[in-house]
Amino acid sequence: MNITMNRELVSVLAECAAACNYCAVSCLQEDDVKMMERCIRLDLDCAAICKMALDYVSRDSTMKRDVLDLCARVCRECGAECEKHSHMEHCRMCAEACRRCEQACQQA
């Protein structure tokens, strides 16, 4: 992985983690938090795996491919869930970040 591609991937991973954390916190402020439970859980899972993947990529770990594959899968799940709530700005933005991150992880 060349250094430019690595920087782009690190940036996308960080942006996705931030979007997921923001979405989770915003979902907790919605009137029907119970309805948002799956979204919140996936947001937290996605933020965590993105941060973990960022660590693996930044140190060029021999296990980064496995972590990136899992990250892409979690991003796909989180993005799909957030799309169900795309009428909420934070979910729409999170879904977009998850899609970008999923693609970046697959292409890395």
Secondary structure, 3 states (H helix, E strand, C coil): CCHHHHHHHHHHHHHHHHHHHHHHHHHHCCCCCHHHHHHHHHHHHHHHHHHHHHHHHHCCCCCHHHHHHHHHHHHHHHHHHHHCCCCCHHHHHHHHHHHHHHHHHHHC
